[in-house]
Amino acid sequence: MDTRPRRSALSMPASNPKAIEKARSLACDVVILDLEDAVAPEAKTASRAQAVAAVKAGGFGTREIVVRINALGSEWGRADLAAFAGSPPDAILVPKVDRGEDIRAVENLAAAGVGIWAMIETARSILRLEDIAATAESGRLRCLVMGTNDLAKDMRATLTADRQVFAGMLAMSVAAARGFGLSILDGVYNDLEDETGFAAQCAQAKAFGFDGKMLIHPRQIAPCNNAFTPDAASVAWAESVVSAFNEPGNAGKGAIRVDGRMVELLHLAQARQILSLAAACQA
């Protein structure tokens, strides 16, 4: 699995050049240039050209640049992919994915080497999580992104702050991602004024196992990064576990005692992942 930080993925309309310019200096890990929901039909063509120009110009530093295209079945989807053939972003985010075949169709049209991210935002996508995630075994799928607003709409469900109705689907989505070595991002939090609710949902997402969260405003970046960065206690635990397993007397052991607790090789793998992520976040 790619261990680069994807704590905060800020989505912004590709129709807003000022916002795109500002993104070059923000502390988000990922910048998503949105050609789909955030752009009106009459602005699709102009926004596409602005997104292409932004990708070509660069200047985003270590931030991943991802372009959310329009659905392949729409009148704009294929043109979106063709526009980035000569200057591909780090990844293409595909909306309205219902099945694995939708990912393979994009791979056949997208620029060589560009990564593929998939929105999980339809009732059918939940029913076919394994089929979608399994395309990573032989293709370019790298990340799943929860589209909780669209999922709620598709299901005619109520999206509450605690997301109790969606708990099972969120957990299964994380399981599908991990089962096939993918990253996975949680969906957006809509209430920009509710800082307490946002923090709680970040904590919930981290508990589920998400790598980060899709954001809709720069003010959400700092608390999101903080929530998904390994804290001092986690880093200290990881360092102690790695150090203990490296002691000559523990060579070849599958389980040892660390700070009064039994830890196994699976904990060593977790510890190394925490340290790798912490180092990447620090960088």
Sequence and secondary structure as in RCSB ss.txt:
>XXXX:A:sequence
MDTRPRRSALSMPASNPKAIEKARSLACDVVILDLEDAVAPEAKTASRAQAVAAVKAGGFGTREIVVRINALGSE
WGRADLAAFAGSPPDAILVPKVDRGEDIRAVENLAAAGVGIWAMIETARSILRLEDIAATAESGRLRCLVMGTND
LAKDMRATLTADRQVFAGMLAMSVAAARGFGLSILDGVYNDLEDETGFAAQCAQAKAFGFDGKMLIHPRQIAPCN
NAFTPDAASVAWAESVVSAFNEPGNAGKGAIRVDGRMVELLHLAQARQILSLAAACQA
>XXXX:A:secstr
   S  SEEEEEETT HHHHHHHTTS  SEEEEESSTTS GGGHHHHHHHHHHHHHH   TT EEEEE   TTSS
SHHHHHHHTSSS  SEEEE S  SHHHHHHHHHHS TT EEEEEE SHHHHHTHHHHHGGGGTS EEEEEE HHH
HHHHHT    TT GGGHHHHHHHHHHHHHTT EEEE     TT HHHHHHHHHHHHHHT SEEEESSGGGHHHHH
HHHS  HHHHHHHHHHHHHHHSGGGTT SEEEETTEEEEHHHHHHHHHHHHHHHHHH 
